[in-house]
């Protein structure tokens, strides 16, 4: 019987011994044998990364199918604890897919599997997700900007990160003395890979975003032209999320900041779709941002020939603008800006500004002189179901009433307003906060933030009020 003491060299010795051991489960050593062609290497890499996780994904998929069958046959519904439990059983494989992929990628790249799984854990950590949801700028040590994205359920990012980690590990093992590498190699690996994951800013490349937007505008113009060619009587419009940015103060710098904010939010795309050309300020914008719009042959002509017949937009609240970085930004304001002391706010901090709608209608109509339509307007609020099942949402009625009154004022001002639709018909999960409690609907849906509820629908007081508004075309508010 012999005992071999190898000290801090366990990893190296294991790597050498492993080369001479039979591969488990019929695995082949991708690193040995003849050199593979690029195509074969890609196939081998994808197979070795994804094949081991197929059982987990197929099992999760079958659980989803079982839930669908149980729901169809009314054996469970969304309010049952059984449904809730089965749902997170099935979601686990997809939610933590990066961790599974980290394991298989590390095996393929022959780097430390436990460290790779931990790096994926960093990317899926709830605190990381909370930073993403907050949408606030994040700086590591105050100087390194993080461009955070949600990595749960993603595939490519974690594979790329672990591939890079395999090279980082090898470099650190060469640099750091053997006596301390068991401690310091993992520490520096986590620091380097965590920061690299945060520095993935390819999604926020302004050149790519402006290029994609240009292609979208050209494609939209061609679709408008095609609709007019099919039937000259067709009326085609566009839709934008509108924005008001009042100057925070009467300082000229704040006034200019408000103007520039509205130009970018409303007129950069709006002018192209309505007038058929980019606005004058676009050239300076591109120059200062270093943007090169790839105008292809025929693009300018397509934009000129594909203008819309009406302009539609959403309006919920207004904001303010300032160039003073010391002024605090209001919490909950979707449009991001300092709080307006002259306006009330909703439960979620959105300003309630009916007169802002009149202002915006006049601005748009004065600039474009085509019919306008409001396609989204509503109030997100918590609703209370009374013992008799009624929902008295006078606050929502007041919000809609005041906005419709300002629409009438805008029509009196000379605006050609062709229609209005409220957001929304029924309660649904808020896109802004991911909550069911933030309700916009005229019809109550029995579902809470945890996904519990019967989905039973109840008409709110606002439903009957709005029904009468439609019946009288706004004459009775």
Secondary structure, DSSP 4 states (H G I P E B T S, - for coil): ------TT-HHHHHHHHHTTSPPGGG---TTSSSPPPHHHHHHHHHHHHHGGGHHHHHHHHHHHHHHHHHHHTTS--TTSHHHHHHHHHHHHHHHTHHHHHHHHHHHHHTS-HHHHHHHHHHHH-HHHHHHHHH---EEETTTEEE-----TT-SHHHHHHHHHHHHHHHHHHHHS-TTTHHHHHHHHHHHHHHHHHHT--GGG-HHHHHHHHHHHHHHHHHHHHHHHHH-TT---EEEEE---EEESSS-HHHHHHHHHHHIIIIIHHHHHHHHSS--TTHHHHHHHHT----PPTTHHHHHHH---SEEEEE----EEE-S-TTSPPPTT-TT-----TTSEE-TTS-EE-HHHHHHHHHHHHHHH-SEEEEEE----B---B-TTS-B--HHHHHHHHHHHHHHHHHHHHT--EEEE--S-SB----TTT--SSSB--SEEE---TTS-S---EEE-HHHHHHHHHHHTTTS--
